[in-house]
Amino acid sequence: MMEILGEIAILKKDDLSIMNSKLERMYRTASILTFGGGTNEVQRDIIAMAGLFMPRSR
């Protein structure tokens, strides 16, 4: 949230207003649109084996 709101995202001791905002809900429930779960080499190896039926790299 700091990337979007900047210093406004820093909560005071009893201030929970940002936690109930639409922006907060959208930020926390947004789909991660990255291809994650390992290094690029591991992902390439998985795609090569499962999708392209190539041998595993060594």
mmCIF file as gemmi writes it, N, C-alpha and C atoms, coordinates in Angstrom:
data_model
loop_
_atom_site.group_PDB
_atom_site.id
_atom_site.type_symbol
_atom_site.label_atom_id
_atom_site.label_alt_id
_atom_site.label_comp_id
_atom_site.label_asym_id
_atom_site.label_entity_id
_atom_site.label_seq_id
_atom_site.pdbx_PDB_ins_code
_atom_site.Cartn_x
_atom_site.Cartn_y
_atom_site.Cartn_z
_atom_site.occupancy
_atom_site.B_iso_or_equiv
_atom_site.pdbx_formal_charge
_atom_site.auth_seq_id
_atom_site.auth_asym_id
_atom_site.pdbx_PDB_model_num
ATOM 1 N N . MET Axp A 1 ? 0.814 -1.185 0 1 0 ? 1 A 1
ATOM 2 C CA . MET Axp A 1 ? 0 0 0 1 0 ? 1 A 1
ATOM 3 C C . MET Axp A 1 ? 0.862 1.255 0 1 0 ? 1 A 1
ATOM 4 N N . MET Axp A 2 ? 2.054 1.166 0.54 1 0 ? 2 A 1
ATOM 5 C CA . MET Axp A 2 ? 2.938 2.335 0.551 1 0 ? 2 A 1
ATOM 6 C C . MET Axp A 2 ? 3.236 2.811 -0.862 1 0 ? 2 A 1
ATOM 7 N N . GLU Axp A 3 ? 3.327 1.88 -1.809 1 0 ? 3 A 1
ATOM 8 C CA . GLU Axp A 3 ? 3.61 2.256 -3.191 1 0 ? 3 A 1
ATOM 9 C C . GLU Axp A 3 ? 2.485 3.088 -3.778 1 0 ? 3 A 1
ATOM 10 N N . ILE Axp A 4 ? 1.26 2.833 -3.358 1 0 ? 4 A 1
ATOM 11 C CA . ILE Axp A 4 ? 0.104 3.532 -3.897 1 0 ? 4 A 1
ATOM 12 C C . ILE Axp A 4 ? -0.2 4.799 -3.115 1 0 ? 4 A 1
ATOM 13 N N . LEU Axp A 5 ? -0.263 4.693 -1.785 1 0 ? 5 A 1
ATOM 14 C CA . LEU Axp A 5 ? -0.706 5.803 -0.956 1 0 ? 5 A 1
ATOM 15 C C . LEU Axp A 5 ? 0.418 6.653 -0.386 1 0 ? 5 A 1
ATOM 16 N N . GLY Axp A 6 ? 1.622 6.13 -0.357 1 0 ? 6 A 1
ATOM 17 C CA . GLY Axp A 6 ? 2.721 6.888 0.233 1 0 ? 6 A 1
ATOM 18 C C . GLY Axp A 6 ? 2.584 6.964 1.743 1 0 ? 6 A 1
ATOM 19 N N . GLU Axp A 7 ? 2.889 8.118 2.317 1 0 ? 7 A 1
ATOM 20 C CA . GLU Axp A 7 ? 2.876 8.277 3.774 1 0 ? 7 A 1
ATOM 21 C C . GLU Axp A 7 ? 1.488 8.141 4.376 1 0 ? 7 A 1
ATOM 22 N N . ILE Axp A 8 ? 0.453 8.36 3.577 1 0 ? 8 A 1
ATOM 23 C CA . ILE Axp A 8 ? -0.913 8.235 4.085 1 0 ? 8 A 1
ATOM 24 C C . ILE Axp A 8 ? -1.187 6.799 4.53 1 0 ? 8 A 1
ATOM 25 N N . ALA Axp A 9 ? -0.487 5.831 3.97 1 0 ? 9 A 1
ATOM 26 C CA . ALA Axp A 9 ? -0.709 4.422 4.298 1 0 ? 9 A 1
ATOM 27 C C . ALA Axp A 9 ? -0.219 4.051 5.689 1 0 ? 9 A 1
ATOM 28 N N . ILE Axp A 10 ? 0.604 4.896 6.299 1 0 ? 10 A 1
ATOM 29 C CA . ILE Axp A 10 ? 1.098 4.616 7.648 1 0 ? 10 A 1
ATOM 30 C C . ILE Axp A 10 ? -0.038 4.845 8.631 1 0 ? 10 A 1
ATOM 31 N N . LEU Axp A 11 ? -0.413 3.805 9.364 1 0 ? 11 A 1
ATOM 32 C CA . LEU Axp A 11 ? -1.535 3.894 10.294 1 0 ? 11 A 1
ATOM 33 C C . LEU Axp A 11 ? -1.103 4.472 11.625 1 0 ? 11 A 1
ATOM 34 N N . LYS Axp A 12 ? -1.978 5.27 12.186 1 0 ? 12 A 1
ATOM 35 C CA . LYS Axp A 12 ? -1.783 5.734 13.554 1 0 ? 12 A 1
ATOM 36 C C . LYS Axp A 12 ? -2.173 4.584 14.481 1 0 ? 12 A 1
ATOM 37 N N . LYS Axp A 13 ? -1.941 4.742 15.759 1 0 ? 13 A 1
ATOM 38 C CA . LYS Axp A 13 ? -2.152 3.659 16.719 1 0 ? 13 A 1
ATOM 39 C C . LYS Axp A 13 ? -3.555 3.051 16.64 1 0 ? 13 A 1
ATOM 40 N N . ASP Axp A 14 ? -4.601 3.874 16.634 1 0 ? 14 A 1
ATOM 41 C CA . ASP Axp A 14 ? -5.972 3.35 16.645 1 0 ? 14 A 1
ATOM 42 C C . ASP Axp A 14 ? -6.732 3.644 15.357 1 0 ? 14 A 1
ATOM 43 N N . ASP Axp A 15 ? -6.047 4.024 14.292 1 0 ? 15 A 1
ATOM 44 C CA . ASP Axp A 15 ? -6.712 4.385 13.039 1 0 ? 15 A 1
ATOM 45 C C . ASP Axp A 15 ? -6.799 3.166 12.128 1 0 ? 15 A 1
ATOM 46 N N . LEU Axp A 16 ? -7.993 2.647 11.965 1 0 ? 16 A 1
ATOM 47 C CA . LEU Axp A 16 ? -8.196 1.485 11.108 1 0 ? 16 A 1
ATOM 48 C C . LEU Axp A 16 ? -9.012 1.834 9.867 1 0 ? 16 A 1
ATOM 49 N N . SER Axp A 17 ? -9.202 3.126 9.592 1 0 ? 17 A 1
ATOM 50 C CA . SER Axp A 17 ? -10.059 3.528 8.478 1 0 ? 17 A 1
ATOM 51 C C . SER Axp A 17 ? -9.549 3.014 7.14 1 0 ? 17 A 1
ATOM 52 N N . ILE Axp A 18 ? -8.245 3.01 6.951 1 0 ? 18 A 1
ATOM 53 C CA . ILE Axp A 18 ? -7.705 2.53 5.676 1 0 ? 18 A 1
ATOM 54 C C . ILE Axp A 18 ? -7.922 1.03 5.516 1 0 ? 18 A 1
ATOM 55 N N . MET Axp A 19 ? -7.998 0.313 6.632 1 0 ? 19 A 1
ATOM 56 C CA . MET Axp A 19 ? -8.181 -1.134 6.571 1 0 ? 19 A 1
ATOM 57 C C . MET Axp A 19 ? -9.564 -1.51 6.043 1 0 ? 19 A 1
ATOM 58 N N . ASN Axp A 20 ? -10.517 -0.59 6.126 1 0 ? 20 A 1
ATOM 59 C CA . ASN Axp A 20 ? -11.879 -0.867 5.671 1 0 ? 20 A 1
ATOM 60 C C . ASN Axp A 20 ? -12.183 -0.221 4.329 1 0 ? 20 A 1
ATOM 61 N N . SER Axp A 21 ? -11.212 0.339 3.686 1 0 ? 21 A 1
ATOM 62 C CA . SER Axp A 21 ? -11.459 1.055 2.44 1 0 ? 21 A 1
ATOM 63 C C . SER Axp A 21 ? -11.56 0.098 1.252 1 0 ? 21 A 1
ATOM 64 N N . LYS Axp A 22 ? -12.188 0.581 0.199 1 0 ? 22 A 1
ATOM 65 C CA . LYS Axp A 22 ? -12.322 -0.204 -1.026 1 0 ? 22 A 1
ATOM 66 C C . LYS Axp A 22 ? -10.945 -0.48 -1.628 1 0 ? 22 A 1
ATOM 67 N N . LEU Axp A 23 ? -10.062 0.507 -1.576 1 0 ? 23 A 1
ATOM 68 C CA . LEU Axp A 23 ? -8.714 0.346 -2.108 1 0 ? 23 A 1
ATOM 69 C C . LEU Axp A 23 ? -7.968 -0.764 -1.38 1 0 ? 23 A 1
ATOM 70 N N . GLU Axp A 24 ? -8.11 -0.828 -0.08 1 0 ? 24 A 1
ATOM 71 C CA . GLU Axp A 24 ? -7.458 -1.871 0.72 1 0 ? 24 A 1
ATOM 72 C C . GLU Axp A 24 ? -7.96 -3.252 0.321 1 0 ? 24 A 1
ATOM 73 N N . ARG Axp A 25 ? -9.283 -3.393 0.191 1 0 ? 25 A 1
ATOM 74 C CA . ARG Axp A 25 ? -9.853 -4.683 -0.22 1 0 ? 25 A 1
ATOM 75 C C . ARG Axp A 25 ? -9.362 -5.081 -1.603 1 0 ? 25 A 1
ATOM 76 N N . MET Axp A 26 ? -9.345 -4.143 -2.531 1 0 ? 26 A 1
ATOM 77 C CA . MET Axp A 26 ? -8.895 -4.436 -3.889 1 0 ? 26 A 1
ATOM 78 C C . MET Axp A 26 ? -7.424 -4.837 -3.896 1 0 ? 26 A 1
ATOM 79 N N . TYR Axp A 27 ? -6.61 -4.14 -3.104 1 0 ? 27 A 1
ATOM 80 C CA . TYR Axp A 27 ? -5.178 -4.417 -3.042 1 0 ? 27 A 1
ATOM 81 C C . TYR Axp A 27 ? -4.913 -5.816 -2.498 1 0 ? 27 A 1
ATOM 82 N N . ARG Axp A 28 ? -5.649 -6.198 -1.459 1 0 ? 28 A 1
ATOM 83 C CA . ARG Axp A 28 ? -5.414 -7.492 -0.819 1 0 ? 28 A 1
ATOM 84 C C . ARG Axp A 28 ? -6.014 -8.666 -1.584 1 0 ? 28 A 1
ATOM 85 N N . THR Axp A 29 ? -7.023 -8.429 -2.42 1 0 ? 29 A 1
ATOM 86 C CA . THR Axp A 29 ? -7.659 -9.522 -3.141 1 0 ? 29 A 1
ATOM 87 C C . THR Axp A 29 ? -7.268 -9.574 -4.614 1 0 ? 29 A 1
ATOM 88 N N . ALA Axp A 30 ? -6.401 -8.687 -5.037 1 0 ? 30 A 1
ATOM 89 C CA . ALA Axp A 30 ? -5.995 -8.66 -6.444 1 0 ? 30 A 1
ATOM 90 C C . ALA Axp A 30 ? -5.24 -9.936 -6.798 1 0 ? 30 A 1
ATOM 91 N N . SER Axp A 31 ? -5.487 -10.411 -7.981 1 0 ? 31 A 1
ATOM 92 C CA . SER Axp A 31 ? -4.766 -11.587 -8.459 1 0 ? 31 A 1
ATOM 93 C C . SER Axp A 31 ? -3.328 -11.208 -8.765 1 0 ? 31 A 1
ATOM 94 N N . ILE Axp A 32 ? -2.45 -12.091 -8.447 1 0 ? 32 A 1
ATOM 95 C CA . ILE Axp A 32 ? -1.055 -11.867 -8.793 1 0 ? 32 A 1
ATOM 96 C C . ILE Axp A 32 ? -0.876 -12.353 -10.217 1 0 ? 32 A 1
ATOM 97 N N . LEU Axp A 33 ? -0.5 -11.449 -11.096 1 0 ? 33 A 1
ATOM 98 C CA . LEU Axp A 33 ? -0.417 -11.774 -12.509 1 0 ? 33 A 1
ATOM 99 C C . LEU Axp A 33 ? 1.011 -12.069 -12.941 1 0 ? 33 A 1
ATOM 100 N N . THR Axp A 34 ? 1.771 -12.64 -12.051 1 0 ? 34 A 1
ATOM 101 C CA . THR Axp A 34 ? 3.136 -13.01 -12.402 1 0 ? 34 A 1
ATOM 102 C C . THR Axp A 34 ? 3.245 -14.525 -12.446 1 0 ? 34 A 1
ATOM 103 N N . PHE Axp A 35 ? 4.225 -14.984 -13.116 1 0 ? 35 A 1
ATOM 104 C CA . PHE Axp A 35 ? 4.479 -16.414 -13.231 1 0 ? 35 A 1
ATOM 105 C C . PHE Axp A 35 ? 5.482 -16.754 -12.144 1 0 ? 35 A 1
ATOM 106 N N . GLY Axp A 36 ? 5.001 -17.156 -10.985 1 0 ? 36 A 1
ATOM 107 C CA . GLY Axp A 36 ? 5.884 -17.34 -9.849 1 0 ? 36 A 1
ATOM 108 C C . GLY Axp A 36 ? 6.065 -18.785 -9.456 1 0 ? 36 A 1
ATOM 109 N N . GLY Axp A 37 ? 6.774 -18.997 -8.376 1 0 ? 37 A 1
ATOM 110 C CA . GLY Axp A 37 ? 6.962 -20.33 -7.855 1 0 ? 37 A 1
ATOM 111 C C . GLY Axp A 37 ? 8.351 -20.872 -8.065 1 0 ? 37 A 1
ATOM 112 N N . GLY Axp A 38 ? 9.302 -20.043 -8.39 1 0 ? 38 A 1
ATOM 113 C CA . GLY Axp A 38 ? 10.664 -20.515 -8.59 1 0 ? 38 A 1
ATOM 114 C C . GLY Axp A 38 ? 11.429 -19.605 -9.517 1 0 ? 38 A 1
ATOM 115 N N . THR Axp A 39 ? 12.64 -19.961 -9.757 1 0 ? 39 A 1
ATOM 116 C CA . THR Axp A 39 ? 13.461 -19.15 -10.645 1 0 ? 39 A 1
ATOM 117 C C . THR Axp A 39 ? 13.03 -19.336 -12.087 1 0 ? 39 A 1
ATOM 118 N N . ASN Axp A 40 ? 13.469 -18.445 -12.929 1 0 ? 40 A 1
ATOM 119 C CA . ASN Axp A 40 ? 13.129 -18.533 -14.352 1 0 ? 40 A 1
ATOM 120 C C . ASN Axp A 40 ? 13.569 -19.86 -14.951 1 0 ? 40 A 1
ATOM 121 N N . GLU Axp A 41 ? 14.733 -20.331 -14.538 1 0 ? 41 A 1
ATOM 122 C CA . GLU Axp A 41 ? 15.249 -21.583 -15.089 1 0 ? 41 A 1
ATOM 123 C C . GLU Axp A 41 ? 14.349 -22.758 -14.729 1 0 ? 41 A 1
ATOM 124 N N . VAL Axp A 42 ? 13.86 -22.772 -13.494 1 0 ? 42 A 1
ATOM 125 C CA . VAL Axp A 42 ? 12.972 -23.847 -13.06 1 0 ? 42 A 1
ATOM 126 C C . VAL Axp A 42 ? 11.674 -23.791 -13.852 1 0 ? 42 A 1
ATOM 127 N N . GLN Axp A 43 ? 11.123 -22.595 -14.018 1 0 ? 43 A 1
ATOM 128 C CA . GLN Axp A 43 ? 9.876 -22.452 -14.761 1 0 ? 43 A 1
ATOM 129 C C . GLN Axp A 43 ? 10.057 -22.854 -16.223 1 0 ? 43 A 1
ATOM 130 N N . ARG Axp A 44 ? 11.163 -22.47 -16.808 1 0 ? 44 A 1
ATOM 131 C CA . ARG Axp A 44 ? 11.43 -22.861 -18.199 1 0 ? 44 A 1
ATOM 132 C C . ARG Axp A 44 ? 11.544 -24.375 -18.328 1 0 ? 44 A 1
ATOM 133 N N . ASP Axp A 45 ? 12.164 -24.996 -17.337 1 0 ? 45 A 1
ATOM 134 C CA . ASP Axp A 45 ? 12.307 -26.453 -17.348 1 0 ? 45 A 1
ATOM 135 C C . ASP Axp A 45 ? 10.94 -27.134 -17.25 1 0 ? 45 A 1
ATOM 136 N N . ILE Axp A 46 ? 10.074 -26.611 -16.394 1 0 ? 46 A 1
ATOM 137 C CA . ILE Axp A 46 ? 8.729 -27.177 -16.243 1 0 ? 46 A 1
ATOM 138 C C . ILE Axp A 46 ? 7.944 -27.037 -17.542 1 0 ? 46 A 1
ATOM 139 N N . ILE Axp A 47 ? 8.004 -25.866 -18.156 1 0 ? 47 A 1
ATOM 140 C CA . ILE Axp A 47 ? 7.294 -25.644 -19.421 1 0 ? 47 A 1
ATOM 141 C C . ILE Axp A 47 ? 7.846 -26.553 -20.506 1 0 ? 47 A 1
ATOM 142 N N . ALA Axp A 48 ? 9.161 -26.675 -20.556 1 0 ? 48 A 1
ATOM 143 C CA . ALA Axp A 48 ? 9.784 -27.521 -21.579 1 0 ? 48 A 1
ATOM 144 C C . ALA Axp A 48 ? 9.354 -28.978 -21.424 1 0 ? 48 A 1
ATOM 145 N N . MET Axp A 49 ? 9.339 -29.471 -20.189 1 0 ? 49 A 1
ATOM 146 C CA . MET Axp A 49 ? 8.985 -30.874 -19.96 1 0 ? 49 A 1
ATOM 147 C C . MET Axp A 49 ? 7.49 -31.12 -20.134 1 0 ? 49 A 1
ATOM 148 N N . ALA Axp A 50 ? 6.659 -30.306 -19.486 1 0 ? 50 A 1
ATOM 149 C CA . ALA Axp A 50 ? 5.221 -30.568 -19.472 1 0 ? 50 A 1
ATOM 150 C C . ALA Axp A 50 ? 4.516 -30.091 -20.734 1 0 ? 50 A 1
ATOM 151 N N . GLY Axp A 51 ? 4.913 -28.946 -21.236 1 0 ? 51 A 1
ATOM 152 C CA . GLY Axp A 51 ? 4.206 -28.38 -22.373 1 0 ? 51 A 1
ATOM 153 C C . GLY Axp A 51 ? 4.782 -28.736 -23.718 1 0 ? 51 A 1
ATOM 154 N N . LEU Axp A 52 ? 6.097 -28.848 -23.786 1 0 ? 52 A 1
ATOM 155 C CA . LEU Axp A 52 ? 6.753 -29.078 -25.073 1 0 ? 52 A 1
ATOM 156 C C . LEU Axp A 52 ? 7.33 -30.485 -25.201 1 0 ? 52 A 1
ATOM 157 N N . PHE Axp A 53 ? 7.195 -31.278 -24.145 1 0 ? 53 A 1
ATOM 158 C CA . PHE Axp A 53 ? 7.681 -32.669 -24.111 1 0 ? 53 A 1
ATOM 159 C C . PHE Axp A 53 ? 9.167 -32.77 -24.457 1 0 ? 53 A 1
ATOM 160 N N . MET Axp A 54 ? 9.926 -31.81 -23.949 1 0 ? 54 A 1
ATOM 161 C CA . MET Axp A 54 ? 11.378 -31.815 -24.148 1 0 ? 54 A 1
ATOM 162 C C . MET Axp A 54 ? 12.03 -32.492 -22.949 1 0 ? 54 A 1
ATOM 163 N N . PRO Axp A 55 ? 13.26 -32.958 -23.091 1 0 ? 55 A 1
ATOM 164 C CA . PRO Axp A 55 ? 13.943 -33.574 -21.953 1 0 ? 55 A 1
ATOM 165 C C . PRO Axp A 55 ? 14.294 -32.53 -20.898 1 0 ? 55 A 1
ATOM 166 N N . ARG Axp A 56 ? 14.431 -33.011 -19.681 1 0 ? 56 A 1
ATOM 167 C CA . ARG Axp A 56 ? 14.786 -32.138 -18.569 1 0 ? 56 A 1
ATOM 168 C C . ARG Axp A 56 ? 16.21 -31.631 -18.737 1 0 ? 56 A 1
ATOM 169 N N . SER Axp A 57 ? 16.423 -30.332 -18.459 1 0 ? 57 A 1
ATOM 170 C CA . SER Axp A 57 ? 17.784 -29.785 -18.551 1 0 ? 57 A 1
ATOM 171 C C . SER Axp A 57 ? 18.593 -30.229 -17.341 1 0 ? 57 A 1
ATOM 172 N N . ARG Axp A 58 ? 19.896 -30.243 -17.478 1 0 ? 58 A 1
ATOM 173 C CA . ARG Axp A 58 ? 20.761 -30.691 -16.388 1 0 ? 58 A 1
ATOM 174 C C . ARG Axp A 58 ? 21.639 -29.591 -15.919 1 0 ? 58 A 1
